[in-house]
Amino acid sequence: MLRPARVLTCFGTQLYLDRASGELRHGEVGVVPANVALQLDEWSDPSSRVARLVYDGNGRQGDIDCRSDRCVAAAADAMPCDGGQTIVLDVVALERGLFALTAQGKFLMAEPGGNVALCATICRTWELWLASEPWCGADVSPNTGRGKIPPGLAVDWTAVRSYSVHPTIRARSGIQGTAGRVLIFGYSRWSHGRVYYDLCRHLHPRGYVVDMLDWQGKHNLYMAQLGTYYDLFVVALDGVSVLSDVYGIQPERMVALSHSQFDVRMLVEQQSDRIFERFAGYGAVSDFVYCASLTQGVARPPMVASPGVNYEEFHGDVAEELRRVGYATSLEVTTFGVEWKRGRLAAQAAEQAGLPFVVAGSTAAQVSFHDMPDFYRSIDAILMSSLTEASPLPVLEAAAAGRLVIGTPAGNFAQKAYGGGGILAPMESDKFVAFCADTLRRYRQDRVAYREKCREIQEAARLYDWRYHIGEWVDLLAAARLRG
């Protein structure tokens, strides 16, 4: 029998039974009594999760009846379902350890004022729960990362995916995880944010508790608490000095991750190359960065852990014709005096081809990575004009969306293109513009060839799915735990 679990709302408050009123409520952890638990029903079907909320306090034990207006301690002689009341709840795994509780066609909701009731028809945020035991959020189908939604109920997946579990709330739950607890300390938006969110999602079904903390925030008040809860800290190389010098996390607890050749040089200048030997783990997001690290004098070779994409999330119908050209990264980025994104070249190519050029936001007004599938559906081709990349995510996502993908042989895109995932353009500025403009004009004029090429690119992109890449990340974390 699995152990009963303490239950927290996604905002960090805890379920408890108010002794005076006999009502189920939620309140601040450490202030309200921890006298309520979610207990798996002994007759629960292995293909689903059926559980009961139970209380233990003041010498009394029993079940809790969940109603449409409130939840109360059940009378000693109450039946499991009596007069519209219910005791048994379906536990529905969502993602990243979040789950919902349902019965009688409604979600259990923690109302902002502290009341708890079986009253919601859509699961958004106040219907999300976390628990101290992994079985509550464990999906019975690990490949999907979520459980079955009962018929007639709706989940607002935009709200669920946009909700980020704050590490202090996860630590408050006390959940251990069978494979370990990992905190990702990094940039939470655009491509980095997308990769980190996906890691949280895809590592959870494999026994990891993984959360993300934006490295640009201020975390002095609680970083010491997080340091005692999480086993490992995954951190991009440009965040290593902040994590060690400001928050006191030792490199021996870090899994350092290189996203580009520039961050290797930056960390060597900040800390010297000797720090790489201290890391619990050292990873690179592509073979290109692997080589760049070695050629810049870092003796320790990184383990390659490539980002994937959620193929089904981005997959869509191939466009009928080429009408709009998209660009999905920063237009201009200068590092060590080198401007390497060169978005102006992509804009020039689209203009010469007589096509509108559409940019997915900017550094100042960023589009959420959760909205990027819609962006790719709004365009018909995407250009990548970079001098250097590691594992450029937009070209992989656009390929999965079935769009025409054209880019320089930067990072691992050359490998993807040779596998059918796109068209390689020359690196030199004038040749890049001329080649892209000519290619766009040709596919604009030949709708049949355009659609066939997009279908070819989309089919190749099936191999970009996370299911083919997550194992590399599991190996990286496992090696770090062994070294630590």
Secondary structure as the mmCIF struct_conf table of DSSP 4:
data_model
#
loop_
_struct_conf.conf_type_id
_struct_conf.id
_struct_conf.beg_label_comp_id
_struct_conf.beg_label_asym_id
_struct_conf.beg_label_seq_id
_struct_conf.end_label_comp_id
_struct_conf.end_label_asym_id
_struct_conf.end_label_seq_id
HELX_LH_PP_P HELX_LH_PP_P1 LEU A 2 PRO A 4
STRN STRN1 ALA A 5 ALA A 5
STRN STRN2 VAL A 7 THR A 9
TURN_TY1_P TURN_TY1_P1 CYS A 10 PHE A 11
BEND BEND1 GLY A 12 GLY A 12
STRN STRN3 THR A 13 LEU A 17
TURN_TY1_P TURN_TY1_P2 ARG A 19 SER A 21
STRN STRN4 GLU A 23 GLU A 23
STRN STRN5 LEU A 24 GLU A 28
STRN STRN6 VAL A 29 VAL A 29
TURN_TY1_P TURN_TY1_P3 GLY A 30 VAL A 31
STRN STRN7 VAL A 32 VAL A 32
STRN STRN8 VAL A 36 LEU A 40
TURN_TY1_P TURN_TY1_P4 GLU A 42 TRP A 43
TURN_TY1_P TURN_TY1_P5 PRO A 46 SER A 47
BEND BEND2 SER A 48 SER A 48
STRN STRN9 VAL A 50 GLY A 57
TURN_TY1_P TURN_TY1_P6 ASN A 58 GLY A 59
STRN STRN10 ARG A 60 CYS A 66
BEND BEND3 SER A 68 ASP A 69
STRN STRN11 CYS A 71 ALA A 73
HELX_LH_PP_P HELX_LH_PP_P2 ALA A 74 ALA A 75
TURN_TY1_P TURN_TY1_P7 ALA A 76 ASP A 77
BEND BEND4 PRO A 80 CYS A 81
TURN_TY1_P TURN_TY1_P8 GLY A 83 GLY A 84
STRN STRN12 THR A 86 THR A 86
STRN STRN13 VAL A 88 ALA A 93
BEND BEND5 GLU A 95 GLU A 95
TURN_TY1_P TURN_TY1_P9 ARG A 96 GLY A 97
STRN STRN14 PHE A 99 ALA A 103
TURN_TY1_P TURN_TY1_P10 GLN A 104 GLY A 105
STRN STRN15 LYS A 106 ALA A 110
TURN_TY1_P TURN_TY1_P11 PRO A 112 GLY A 113
BEND BEND6 GLY A 114 GLY A 114
STRN STRN16 ASN A 115 ASN A 115
STRN STRN17 VAL A 116 ALA A 120
BEND BEND7 THR A 121 THR A 121
STRN STRN18 ILE A 122 CYS A 123
BEND BEND8 ARG A 124 THR A 125
TURN_TY1_P TURN_TY1_P12 TRP A 126 GLU A 127
STRN STRN19 TRP A 129 ALA A 131
BEND BEND9 SER A 132 GLU A 133
HELX_RH_3T_P HELX_RH_3T_P1 PRO A 134 CYS A 136
TURN_TY1_P TURN_TY1_P13 GLY A 137 GLY A 137
BEND BEND10 VAL A 140 SER A 141
TURN_TY1_P TURN_TY1_P14 PRO A 142 GLY A 145
BEND BEND11 ARG A 146 ARG A 146
HELX_LH_PP_P HELX_LH_PP_P3 LYS A 148 PRO A 150
TURN_TY1_P TURN_TY1_P15 PRO A 151 GLY A 152
STRN STRN20 ALA A 154 VAL A 155
HELX_RH_AL_P HELX_RH_AL_P1 TRP A 157 SER A 162
HELX_RH_AL_P HELX_RH_AL_P2 PRO A 167 SER A 173
TURN_TY1_P TURN_TY1_P16 GLY A 174 GLY A 174
BEND BEND12 THR A 178 ALA A 179
STRN STRN21 GLY A 180 GLY A 186
BEND BEND13 ARG A 189 ARG A 189
HELX_RH_AL_P HELX_RH_AL_P3 TRP A 190 LEU A 203
HELX_RH_3T_P HELX_RH_3T_P2 HIS A 204 ARG A 206
TURN_TY1_P TURN_TY1_P17 GLY A 207 GLY A 207
STRN STRN22 TYR A 208 ASP A 214
TURN_TY1_P TURN_TY1_P18 TRP A 215 GLN A 216
BEND BEND14 GLY A 217 GLY A 217
TURN_TY1_P TURN_TY1_P19 ASN A 220 TYR A 222
HELX_RH_AL_P HELX_RH_AL_P4 MET A 223 TYR A 229
BEND BEND15 ASP A 231 ASP A 231
STRN STRN23 LEU A 232 ALA A 236
HELX_RH_3T_P HELX_RH_3T_P3 LEU A 237 GLY A 239
HELX_RH_AL_P HELX_RH_AL_P5 VAL A 240 SER A 241
HELX_RH_PI_P HELX_RH_PI_P1 VAL A 242 VAL A 246
TURN_TY1_P TURN_TY1_P20 TYR A 247 TYR A 247
HELX_RH_3T_P HELX_RH_3T_P4 PRO A 251 ARG A 253
STRN STRN24 MET A 254 SER A 258
BEND BEND16 SER A 260 SER A 260
HELX_RH_AL_P HELX_RH_AL_P6 GLN A 261 GLN A 271
TURN_TY1_P TURN_TY1_P21 ASP A 273 ARG A 274
HELX_RH_AL_P HELX_RH_AL_P7 ILE A 275 ARG A 278
BEND BEND17 ALA A 280 ALA A 280
STRN STRN25 GLY A 281 ALA A 284
BEND BEND18 VAL A 285 SER A 286
HELX_RH_AL_P HELX_RH_AL_P8 ASP A 287 THR A 295
TURN_TY1_P TURN_TY1_P22 GLN A 296 GLY A 297
BEND BEND19 ARG A 300 ARG A 300
HELX_LH_PP_P HELX_LH_PP_P4 PRO A 301 PRO A 302
STRN STRN26 MET A 303 VAL A 304
STRN STRN27 VAL A 309 VAL A 309
HELX_RH_AL_P HELX_RH_AL_P9 TYR A 311 PHE A 314
HELX_LH_PP_P HELX_LH_PP_P5 ASP A 317 ALA A 319
BEND BEND20 GLU A 320 GLU A 321
STRN STRN28 VAL A 325 TYR A 327
BEND BEND21 THR A 329 THR A 329
BEND BEND22 LEU A 331 LEU A 331
STRN STRN29 THR A 334 THR A 335
TURN_TY1_P TURN_TY1_P23 PHE A 336 GLY A 337
STRN STRN30 VAL A 338 GLU A 339
HELX_RH_AL_P HELX_RH_AL_P10 GLY A 343 GLN A 352
TURN_TY1_P TURN_TY1_P24 ALA A 353 GLY A 354
STRN STRN31 PHE A 357 VAL A 359
STRN STRN32 GLY A 361 GLY A 361
BEND BEND23 THR A 363 ALA A 365
STRN STRN33 GLN A 366 GLN A 366
HELX_LH_PP_P HELX_LH_PP_P6 VAL A 367 SER A 368
HELX_RH_3T_P HELX_RH_3T_P5 PHE A 369 ASP A 371
HELX_RH_AL_P HELX_RH_AL_P11 MET A 372 ARG A 377
TURN_TY1_P TURN_TY1_P25 SER A 378 SER A 378
BEND BEND24 ASP A 380 ASP A 380
STRN STRN34 ALA A 381 MET A 384
BEND BEND25 LEU A 387 LEU A 387
BEND BEND26 ALA A 390 SER A 391
HELX_RH_AL_P HELX_RH_AL_P12 LEU A 393 ALA A 400
TURN_TY1_P TURN_TY1_P26 ALA A 401 GLY A 402
STRN STRN35 LEU A 404 GLY A 407
BEND BEND27 PRO A 409 PRO A 409
TURN_TY1_P TURN_TY1_P27 GLY A 411 ASN A 412
HELX_RH_AL_P HELX_RH_AL_P13 PHE A 413 LYS A 416
HELX_RH_PI_P HELX_RH_PI_P2 ALA A 417 GLY A 421
STRN STRN36 ILE A 423 LEU A 424
BEND BEND28 MET A 427 GLU A 428
HELX_RH_AL_P HELX_RH_AL_P14 SER A 429 GLN A 445
HELX_RH_AL_P HELX_RH_AL_P15 ARG A 447 ALA A 460
HELX_RH_3T_P HELX_RH_3T_P6 ALA A 461 TYR A 464
STRN STRN37 ASP A 465 ASP A 465
HELX_RH_3T_P HELX_RH_3T_P7 TRP A 466 TYR A 468
TURN_TY1_P TURN_TY1_P28 HIS A 469 HIS A 469
HELX_RH_AL_P HELX_RH_AL_P16 ILE A 470 ARG A 483
#
